[in-house]
Amino acid sequence: MGHLETIRSSLNYDLTQWHKKFNKSIIVTEYGADSAPGINHDPPVDFSESYQVELMRQTHLAFDDLRGEGIVVGEMVWNFADFMTAQSTTRVVGNRKGMLTRNRQPKMAAYLLKQR
């Protein structure tokens, strides 16, 4: 977590290597980050909505780099909405990777996806 500046280059490298190894186009089925609704910070910090948006923005740049080459042919964000999970040290009050809150209110990331 926390290294937003490496997402684009890391994804470009990893996805290109997988494509070379298996000679198959890739559909990325889960990407995203947890964000607590209403928490924003500049610069973005882990678990803030601004972090979730920037992680997705950098991920989209990587996907777009590779889409023209036929390496990435599809994507599916994880997840539509926050949902409850068992309490643990890694999940406080559920899974918060959604574009919407559990009450179906949009987070900042929902607006980024709407523009995509």
MODELLER restraints for C-alpha pairs under 7 A, 6 or more apart:
rsr = mdl.restraints
at = mdl.atoms
rsr.add(forms.Gaussian(group=physical.xy_distance, feature=features.Distance(at['CA:1:A'], at['CA:46:A']), mean=6.90, stdev=0.5))
rsr.add(forms.Gaussian(group=physical.xy_distance, feature=features.Distance(at['CA:2:A'], at['CA:45:A']), mean=6.87, stdev=0.5))
rsr.add(forms.Gaussian(group=physical.xy_distance, feature=features.Distance(at['CA:2:A'], at['CA:46:A']), mean=6.05, stdev=0.5))
rsr.add(forms.Gaussian(group=physical.xy_distance, feature=features.Distance(at['CA:4:A'], at['CA:55:A']), mean=6.05, stdev=0.5))
rsr.add(forms.Gaussian(group=physical.xy_distance, feature=features.Distance(at['CA:7:A'], at['CA:58:A']), mean=6.10, stdev=0.5))
rsr.add(forms.Gaussian(group=physical.xy_distance, feature=features.Distance(at['CA:7:A'], at['CA:59:A']), mean=6.43, stdev=0.5))
rsr.add(forms.Gaussian(group=physical.xy_distance, feature=features.Distance(at['CA:8:A'], at['CA:58:A']), mean=5.53, stdev=0.5))
rsr.add(forms.Gaussian(group=physical.xy_distance, feature=features.Distance(at['CA:8:A'], at['CA:59:A']), mean=6.02, stdev=0.5))
rsr.add(forms.Gaussian(group=physical.xy_distance, feature=features.Distance(at['CA:8:A'], at['CA:61:A']), mean=6.50, stdev=0.5))
rsr.add(forms.Gaussian(group=physical.xy_distance, feature=features.Distance(at['CA:8:A'], at['CA:62:A']), mean=4.83, stdev=0.5))
rsr.add(forms.Gaussian(group=physical.xy_distance, feature=features.Distance(at['CA:11:A'], at['CA:62:A']), mean=6.22, stdev=0.5))
rsr.add(forms.Gaussian(group=physical.xy_distance, feature=features.Distance(at['CA:12:A'], at['CA:62:A']), mean=5.69, stdev=0.5))
rsr.add(forms.Gaussian(group=physical.xy_distance, feature=features.Distance(at['CA:16:A'], at['CA:71:A']), mean=6.87, stdev=0.5))
rsr.add(forms.Gaussian(group=physical.xy_distance, feature=features.Distance(at['CA:19:A'], at['CA:25:A']), mean=6.29, stdev=0.5))
rsr.add(forms.Gaussian(group=physical.xy_distance, feature=features.Distance(at['CA:19:A'], at['CA:71:A']), mean=6.27, stdev=0.5))
rsr.add(forms.Gaussian(group=physical.xy_distance, feature=features.Distance(at['CA:25:A'], at['CA:70:A']), mean=6.27, stdev=0.5))
rsr.add(forms.Gaussian(group=physical.xy_distance, feature=features.Distance(at['CA:25:A'], at['CA:71:A']), mean=4.81, stdev=0.5))
rsr.add(forms.Gaussian(group=physical.xy_distance, feature=features.Distance(at['CA:25:A'], at['CA:72:A']), mean=5.84, stdev=0.5))
rsr.add(forms.Gaussian(group=physical.xy_distance, feature=features.Distance(at['CA:25:A'], at['CA:73:A']), mean=6.32, stdev=0.5))
rsr.add(forms.Gaussian(group=physical.xy_distance, feature=features.Distance(at['CA:26:A'], at['CA:71:A']), mean=5.92, stdev=0.5))
rsr.add(forms.Gaussian(group=physical.xy_distance, feature=features.Distance(at['CA:26:A'], at['CA:72:A']), mean=4.78, stdev=0.5))
rsr.add(forms.Gaussian(group=physical.xy_distance, feature=features.Distance(at['CA:26:A'], at['CA:73:A']), mean=5.88, stdev=0.5))
rsr.add(forms.Gaussian(group=physical.xy_distance, feature=features.Distance(at['CA:26:A'], at['CA:74:A']), mean=6.96, stdev=0.5))
rsr.add(forms.Gaussian(group=physical.xy_distance, feature=features.Distance(at['CA:27:A'], at['CA:72:A']), mean=5.98, stdev=0.5))
rsr.add(forms.Gaussian(group=physical.xy_distance, feature=features.Distance(at['CA:27:A'], at['CA:73:A']), mean=5.63, stdev=0.5))
rsr.add(forms.Gaussian(group=physical.xy_distance, feature=features.Distance(at['CA:27:A'], at['CA:74:A']), mean=4.43, stdev=0.5))
rsr.add(forms.Gaussian(group=physical.xy_distance, feature=features.Distance(at['CA:27:A'], at['CA:75:A']), mean=5.45, stdev=0.5))
rsr.add(forms.Gaussian(group=physical.xy_distance, feature=features.Distance(at['CA:28:A'], at['CA:74:A']), mean=6.27, stdev=0.5))
rsr.add(forms.Gaussian(group=physical.xy_distance, feature=features.Distance(at['CA:28:A'], at['CA:75:A']), mean=4.67, stdev=0.5))
rsr.add(forms.Gaussian(group=physical.xy_distance, feature=features.Distance(at['CA:28:A'], at['CA:76:A']), mean=6.26, stdev=0.5))
rsr.add(forms.Gaussian(group=physical.xy_distance, feature=features.Distance(at['CA:29:A'], at['CA:75:A']), mean=5.70, stdev=0.5))
rsr.add(forms.Gaussian(group=physical.xy_distance, feature=features.Distance(at['CA:29:A'], at['CA:76:A']), mean=4.72, stdev=0.5))
rsr.add(forms.Gaussian(group=physical.xy_distance, feature=features.Distance(at['CA:29:A'], at['CA:77:A']), mean=6.75, stdev=0.5))
rsr.add(forms.Gaussian(group=physical.xy_distance, feature=features.Distance(at['CA:30:A'], at['CA:76:A']), mean=5.78, stdev=0.5))
rsr.add(forms.Gaussian(group=physical.xy_distance, feature=features.Distance(at['CA:30:A'], at['CA:77:A']), mean=5.31, stdev=0.5))
rsr.add(forms.Gaussian(group=physical.xy_distance, feature=features.Distance(at['CA:30:A'], at['CA:78:A']), mean=4.86, stdev=0.5))
rsr.add(forms.Gaussian(group=physical.xy_distance, feature=features.Distance(at['CA:31:A'], at['CA:77:A']), mean=5.17, stdev=0.5))
rsr.add(forms.Gaussian(group=physical.xy_distance, feature=features.Distance(at['CA:31:A'], at['CA:78:A']), mean=5.32, stdev=0.5))
rsr.add(forms.Gaussian(group=physical.xy_distance, feature=features.Distance(at['CA:32:A'], at['CA:52:A']), mean=6.80, stdev=0.5))
rsr.add(forms.Gaussian(group=physical.xy_distance, feature=features.Distance(at['CA:32:A'], at['CA:55:A']), mean=6.97, stdev=0.5))
rsr.add(forms.Gaussian(group=physical.xy_distance, feature=features.Distance(at['CA:32:A'], at['CA:56:A']), mean=6.24, stdev=0.5))
rsr.add(forms.Gaussian(group=physical.xy_distance, feature=features.Distance(at['CA:32:A'], at['CA:77:A']), mean=6.24, stdev=0.5))
rsr.add(forms.Gaussian(group=physical.xy_distance, feature=features.Distance(at['CA:32:A'], at['CA:78:A']), mean=5.65, stdev=0.5))
rsr.add(forms.Gaussian(group=physical.xy_distance, feature=features.Distance(at['CA:32:A'], at['CA:97:A']), mean=6.41, stdev=0.5))
rsr.add(forms.Gaussian(group=physical.xy_distance, feature=features.Distance(at['CA:33:A'], at['CA:52:A']), mean=5.24, stdev=0.5))
rsr.add(forms.Gaussian(group=physical.xy_distance, feature=features.Distance(at['CA:33:A'], at['CA:97:A']), mean=5.28, stdev=0.5))
rsr.add(forms.Gaussian(group=physical.xy_distance, feature=features.Distance(at['CA:34:A'], at['CA:47:A']), mean=5.40, stdev=0.5))
rsr.add(forms.Gaussian(group=physical.xy_distance, feature=features.Distance(at['CA:34:A'], at['CA:52:A']), mean=6.62, stdev=0.5))
rsr.add(forms.Gaussian(group=physical.xy_distance, feature=features.Distance(at['CA:34:A'], at['CA:96:A']), mean=4.85, stdev=0.5))
rsr.add(forms.Gaussian(group=physical.xy_distance, feature=features.Distance(at['CA:34:A'], at['CA:97:A']), mean=4.11, stdev=0.5))
rsr.add(forms.Gaussian(group=physical.xy_distance, feature=features.Distance(at['CA:35:A'], at['CA:47:A']), mean=4.25, stdev=0.5))
rsr.add(forms.Gaussian(group=physical.xy_distance, feature=features.Distance(at['CA:35:A'], at['CA:48:A']), mean=4.94, stdev=0.5))
rsr.add(forms.Gaussian(group=physical.xy_distance, feature=features.Distance(at['CA:35:A'], at['CA:49:A']), mean=5.06, stdev=0.5))
rsr.add(forms.Gaussian(group=physical.xy_distance, feature=features.Distance(at['CA:35:A'], at['CA:52:A']), mean=6.05, stdev=0.5))
rsr.add(forms.Gaussian(group=physical.xy_distance, feature=features.Distance(at['CA:35:A'], at['CA:96:A']), mean=5.69, stdev=0.5))
rsr.add(forms.Gaussian(group=physical.xy_distance, feature=features.Distance(at['CA:35:A'], at['CA:97:A']), mean=6.19, stdev=0.5))
rsr.add(forms.Gaussian(group=physical.xy_distance, feature=features.Distance(at['CA:36:A'], at['CA:47:A']), mean=5.83, stdev=0.5))
rsr.add(forms.Gaussian(group=physical.xy_distance, feature=features.Distance(at['CA:36:A'], at['CA:48:A']), mean=5.85, stdev=0.5))
rsr.add(forms.Gaussian(group=physical.xy_distance, feature=features.Distance(at['CA:36:A'], at['CA:49:A']), mean=6.51, stdev=0.5))
rsr.add(forms.Gaussian(group=physical.xy_distance, feature=features.Distance(at['CA:36:A'], at['CA:96:A']), mean=6.58, stdev=0.5))
rsr.add(forms.Gaussian(group=physical.xy_distance, feature=features.Distance(at['CA:37:A'], at['CA:49:A']), mean=6.52, stdev=0.5))
rsr.add(forms.Gaussian(group=physical.xy_distance, feature=features.Distance(at['CA:37:A'], at['CA:107:A']), mean=6.46, stdev=0.5))
rsr.add(forms.Gaussian(group=physical.xy_distance, feature=features.Distance(at['CA:38:A'], at['CA:49:A']), mean=6.90, stdev=0.5))
rsr.add(forms.Gaussian(group=physical.xy_distance, feature=features.Distance(at['CA:39:A'], at['CA:48:A']), mean=4.87, stdev=0.5))
rsr.add(forms.Gaussian(group=physical.xy_distance, feature=features.Distance(at['CA:39:A'], at['CA:49:A']), mean=5.84, stdev=0.5))
rsr.add(forms.Gaussian(group=physical.xy_distance, feature=features.Distance(at['CA:40:A'], at['CA:48:A']), mean=5.08, stdev=0.5))
rsr.add(forms.Gaussian(group=physical.xy_distance, feature=features.Distance(at['CA:40:A'], at['CA:49:A']), mean=5.46, stdev=0.5))
rsr.add(forms.Gaussian(group=physical.xy_distance, feature=features.Distance(at['CA:40:A'], at['CA:50:A']), mean=5.38, stdev=0.5))
rsr.add(forms.Gaussian(group=physical.xy_distance, feature=features.Distance(at['CA:41:A'], at['CA:48:A']), mean=6.57, stdev=0.5))
rsr.add(forms.Gaussian(group=physical.xy_distance, feature=features.Distance(at['CA:41:A'], at['CA:50:A']), mean=6.33, stdev=0.5))
rsr.add(forms.Gaussian(group=physical.xy_distance, feature=features.Distance(at['CA:44:A'], at['CA:50:A']), mean=5.24, stdev=0.5))
rsr.add(forms.Gaussian(group=physical.xy_distance, feature=features.Distance(at['CA:44:A'], at['CA:51:A']), mean=4.60, stdev=0.5))
rsr.add(forms.Gaussian(group=physical.xy_distance, feature=features.Distance(at['CA:45:A'], at['CA:51:A']), mean=5.61, stdev=0.5))
rsr.add(forms.Gaussian(group=physical.xy_distance, feature=features.Distance(at['CA:49:A'], at['CA:108:A']), mean=6.23, stdev=0.5))
rsr.add(forms.Gaussian(group=physical.xy_distance, feature=features.Distance(at['CA:52:A'], at['CA:109:A']), mean=6.62, stdev=0.5))
rsr.add(forms.Gaussian(group=physical.xy_distance, feature=features.Distance(at['CA:53:A'], at['CA:108:A']), mean=6.69, stdev=0.5))
rsr.add(forms.Gaussian(group=physical.xy_distance, feature=features.Distance(at['CA:53:A'], at['CA:109:A']), mean=5.01, stdev=0.5))
rsr.add(forms.Gaussian(group=physical.xy_distance, feature=features.Distance(at['CA:63:A'], at['CA:72:A']), mean=6.17, stdev=0.5))
rsr.add(forms.Gaussian(group=physical.xy_distance, feature=features.Distance(at['CA:66:A'], at['CA:72:A']), mean=5.56, stdev=0.5))
rsr.add(forms.Gaussian(group=physical.xy_distance, feature=features.Distance(at['CA:67:A'], at['CA:73:A']), mean=5.95, stdev=0.5))
rsr.add(forms.Gaussian(group=physical.xy_distance, feature=features.Distance(at['CA:78:A'], at['CA:97:A']), mean=6.52, stdev=0.5))
rsr.add(forms.Gaussian(group=physical.xy_distance, feature=features.Distance(at['CA:78:A'], at['CA:98:A']), mean=6.67, stdev=0.5))
rsr.add(forms.Gaussian(group=physical.xy_distance, feature=features.Distance(at['CA:79:A'], at['CA:97:A']), mean=5.70, stdev=0.5))
rsr.add(forms.Gaussian(group=physical.xy_distance, feature=features.Distance(at['CA:79:A'], at['CA:98:A']), mean=4.43, stdev=0.5))
rsr.add(forms.Gaussian(group=physical.xy_distance, feature=features.Distance(at['CA:79:A'], at['CA:99:A']), mean=6.43, stdev=0.5))
rsr.add(forms.Gaussian(group=physical.xy_distance, feature=features.Distance(at['CA:80:A'], at['CA:98:A']), mean=4.95, stdev=0.5))
rsr.add(forms.Gaussian(group=physical.xy_distance, feature=features.Distance(at['CA:80:A'], at['CA:99:A']), mean=5.35, stdev=0.5))
rsr.add(forms.Gaussian(group=physical.xy_distance, feature=features.Distance(at['CA:80:A'], at['CA:100:A']), mean=6.37, stdev=0.5))
rsr.add(forms.Gaussian(group=physical.xy_distance, feature=features.Distance(at['CA:81:A'], at['CA:98:A']), mean=3.82, stdev=0.5))
rsr.add(forms.Gaussian(group=physical.xy_distance, feature=features.Distance(at['CA:81:A'], at['CA:99:A']), mean=5.43, stdev=0.5))
rsr.add(forms.Gaussian(group=physical.xy_distance, feature=features.Distance(at['CA:81:A'], at['CA:100:A']), mean=4.46, stdev=0.5))
rsr.add(forms.Gaussian(group=physical.xy_distance, feature=features.Distance(at['CA:81:A'], at['CA:101:A']), mean=5.61, stdev=0.5))
rsr.add(forms.Gaussian(group=physical.xy_distance, feature=features.Distance(at['CA:81:A'], at['CA:102:A']), mean=6.01, stdev=0.5))
rsr.add(forms.Gaussian(group=physical.xy_distance, feature=features.Distance(at['CA:81:A'], at['CA:104:A']), mean=6.72, stdev=0.5))
rsr.add(forms.Gaussian(group=physical.xy_distance, feature=features.Distance(at['CA:82:A'], at['CA:95:A']), mean=5.60, stdev=0.5))
rsr.add(forms.Gaussian(group=physical.xy_distance, feature=features.Distance(at['CA:82:A'], at['CA:96:A']), mean=4.62, stdev=0.5))
rsr.add(forms.Gaussian(group=physical.xy_distance, feature=features.Distance(at['CA:82:A'], at['CA:97:A']), mean=5.90, stdev=0.5))
rsr.add(forms.Gaussian(group=physical.xy_distance, feature=features.Distance(at['CA:82:A'], at['CA:98:A']), mean=4.39, stdev=0.5))
rsr.add(forms.Gaussian(group=physical.xy_distance, feature=features.Distance(at['CA:82:A'], at['CA:100:A']), mean=6.30, stdev=0.5))
rsr.add(forms.Gaussian(group=physical.xy_distance, feature=features.Distance(at['CA:82:A'], at['CA:101:A']), mean=5.12, stdev=0.5))
rsr.add(forms.Gaussian(group=physical.xy_distance, feature=features.Distance(at['CA:82:A'], at['CA:102:A']), mean=4.88, stdev=0.5))
rsr.add(forms.Gaussian(group=physical.xy_distance, feature=features.Distance(at['CA:83:A'], at['CA:94:A']), mean=5.75, stdev=0.5))
rsr.add(forms.Gaussian(group=physical.xy_distance, feature=features.Distance(at['CA:83:A'], at['CA:95:A']), mean=5.38, stdev=0.5))
rsr.add(forms.Gaussian(group=physical.xy_distance, feature=features.Distance(at['CA:83:A'], at['CA:96:A']), mean=6.80, stdev=0.5))
rsr.add(forms.Gaussian(group=physical.xy_distance, feature=features.Distance(at['CA:83:A'], at['CA:102:A']), mean=5.83, stdev=0.5))
rsr.add(forms.Gaussian(group=physical.xy_distance, feature=features.Distance(at['CA:84:A'], at['CA:93:A']), mean=6.65, stdev=0.5))
rsr.add(forms.Gaussian(group=physical.xy_distance, feature=features.Distance(at['CA:84:A'], at['CA:94:A']), mean=4.05, stdev=0.5))
rsr.add(forms.Gaussian(group=physical.xy_distance, feature=features.Distance(at['CA:84:A'], at['CA:95:A']), mean=5.99, stdev=0.5))
rsr.add(forms.Gaussian(group=physical.xy_distance, feature=features.Distance(at['CA:85:A'], at['CA:94:A']), mean=4.50, stdev=0.5))
rsr.add(forms.Gaussian(group=physical.xy_distance, feature=features.Distance(at['CA:85:A'], at['CA:95:A']), mean=6.17, stdev=0.5))
rsr.add(forms.Gaussian(group=physical.xy_distance, feature=features.Distance(at['CA:86:A'], at['CA:94:A']), mean=6.79, stdev=0.5))
rsr.add(forms.Gaussian(group=physical.xy_distance, feature=features.Distance(at['CA:87:A'], at['CA:93:A']), mean=6.33, stdev=0.5))
rsr.add(forms.Gaussian(group=physical.xy_distance, feature=features.Distance(at['CA:87:A'], at['CA:94:A']), mean=6.84, stdev=0.5))
rsr.add(forms.Gaussian(group=physical.xy_distance, feature=features.Distance(at['CA:99:A'], at['CA:106:A']), mean=6.27, stdev=0.5))
rsr.add(forms.Gaussian(group=physical.xy_distance, feature=features.Distance(at['CA:99:A'], at['CA:107:A']), mean=5.66, stdev=0.5))
rsr.add(forms.Gaussian(group=physical.xy_distance, feature=features.Distance(at['CA:99:A'], at['CA:109:A']), mean=5.65, stdev=0.5))
rsr.add(forms.Gaussian(group=physical.xy_distance, feature=features.Distance(at['CA:99:A'], at['CA:110:A']), mean=4.92, stdev=0.5))
rsr.add(forms.Gaussian(group=physical.xy_distance, feature=features.Distance(at['CA:100:A'], at['CA:106:A']), mean=4.39, stdev=0.5))
rsr.add(forms.Gaussian(group=physical.xy_distance, feature=features.Distance(at['CA:100:A'], at['CA:107:A']), mean=5.41, stdev=0.5))
rsr.add(forms.Gaussian(group=physical.xy_distance, feature=features.Distance(at['CA:100:A'], at['CA:110:A']), mean=6.76, stdev=0.5))
rsr.add(forms.Gaussian(group=physical.xy_distance, feature=features.Distance(at['CA:101:A'], at['CA:107:A']), mean=6.86, stdev=0.5))
